[in-house]
């Protein structure tokens, strides 16, 4: 049986992540506050950003940019 949380992004009860999918304190907040559905929406947005801005996950500045965008998108931080 899946667990349900109040998703702060969707503003409703929704299915919780199966595990912490992002490291650190931000990851803990995502795990506790962001549902699978909301995370899927972010992954779609992230893919668009990576492609449009030609980001490289090898580049530290690009990863920092994506993390900031993720926090803004999911309204955490």
WOGI-V693641 format. One record per residue. N is the residue number from 1. OMEGA is omega in whole degrees, 0 to 359 (* if undefined). Layout:
N OMEGA
N OMEGA
//
This chain:
1 182
2 179
3 181
4 175
5 168
6 182
7 182
8 178
9 181
10 182
11 178
12 175
13 181
14 183
15 181
16 173
17 178
18 181
19 179
20 187
21 180
22 185
23 170
24 182
25 178
26 179
27 178
28 179
29 178
30 181
31 184
32 189
33 187
34 183
35 176
36 181
37 180
38 179
39 178
40 177
41 178
42 181
43 177
44 179
45 180
46 179
47 177
48 180
49 181
50 182
51 183
52 183
53 179
54 182
55 176
56 181
57 173
58 184
59 182
60 181
61 178
62 178
63 177
64 178
65 181
66 179
67 178
68 179
69 179
70 181
71 178
72 181
73 183
74 179
75 174
76 176
77 *
//
